[in-house]
Amino acid sequence: MNGIKAEDFRKLFRRLTTGVTLIAVDGENGPAGMTVNSLTPVSLDPPLLLFCASASSATAKRIATIGAFSVNILAGHQQDVSMHHAGRPLATPTWCWRESHGVPWIDGANAVFRCRFVEEYPGGDHRILIGQIEEMFGPETAATPLLYHGGQYARLPYEDGDVANVPRTEDLWWTG
């Protein structure tokens, strides 16, 4: 890695706080998914997004084969969903799968994007997958998001609906 150690790269990049998403696809034995924190919007016209997956990811290979997937932006109460699909499987799932046009998605997510697979690019030991959004929806009011920071899950310092204690942007500026 050109003198850059993987452990140092990982350590410093963990300082970037990200949202947690579940990428879901119709699997051979029901819905399959993977947890990612590399979701990025790409374009408004057409509406495109991208995420990165390990080059060996079976879920990413399935997406390329099936041609459709969902992106689920997880809420703070969905840490179990994330952990399950990140390699720490639960014996009994605590979430509910739904479906739209043959594409599975997670009930209770802050936002869901049903996508058509468009393109894949190599990215070192990962693949960069691009999807075109064909449908999107979410609750009227978003729940507290599930975040990832410092190698662990994190949440905002306030609970859902507790907006009275959320600092307003204009209150954060010193105008002295």
C-alpha positions, 0 to 999 in steps of 0.5 A, spaced: 500 500 500 505 504 498 508 505 505 501 506 508 499 500 513 492 498 512 491 498 520 493 505 520 488 507 514 482 503 517 484 507 524 484 514 521 478 513 517 474 510 523 474 518 525 469 519 519 462 518 522 457 515 517 450 512 516 449 505 516 445 502 510 442 495 509 443 493 501 438 487 500 437 483 494 432 477 493 436 471 494 436 464 493 433 462 499 429 469 501 432 476 502 439 477 502 443 483 505 449 486 507 451 492 511 455 498 508 456 505 510 459 507 503 453 509 500 453 516 496 448 519 492 451 520 485 446 524 480 439 527 481 438 526 473 438 520 472 437 519 480 443 514 481 447 512 488 453 508 489 456 503 494 462 499 495 462 492 497 468 487 498 470 484 491 468 477 494 461 479 496 456 474 495 451 479 495 454 484 490 455 478 485 447 476 486 445 484 485 449 484 478 446 477 476 439 479 479 439 486 476 435 489 482 436 491 489 434 496 495 438 500 499 435 501 506 437 507 511 437 504 518 434 507 524 437 507 531 433 502 533 435 497 527 442 495 530 440 488 530 439 488 523 445 491 521 449 486 525 446 480 523 448 482 515 455 484 517 456 477 519 453 476 526 447 473 525 441 472 530 438 466 530 431 469 530 430 475 526 427 481 529 425 485 523 420 484 518 421 484 510 417 487 505 417 487 498 416 492 492 416 489 485 420 483 487 425 487 491 426 486 498 426 491 503 426 492 511 420 495 514 422 501 519 428 504 515 428 511 515 428 511 507 428 505 502 431 506 495 429 501 490 434 500 485 436 497 478 443 495 477 447 500 472 454 499 473 460 496 477 467 498 477 473 495 480 476 499 486 482 495 489 479 490 494 472 492 493 467 493 487 463 500 486 456 498 484 452 504 481 444 503 481 439 507 478 433 509 483 426 507 481 422 508 487 423 511 494 419 512 500 420 513 507 416 515 514 413 522 514 418 523 520 425 520 520 427 516 526 434 517 530 439 514 525 443 509 526 451 511 525 457 508 525 463 512 528 470 509 531 469 502 529 462 502 533 455 504 532 453 511 535 447 515 535 445 522 536 445 525 543 437 526 542 431 521 542 426 521 536 421 527 537 425 530 542 427 536 537 426 541 543 433 539 545 436 539 538 441 545 537 439 550 532 444 551 526 443 559 528 445 557 535 451 554 533 455 560 530 458 565 535 456 572 532 460 576 538 
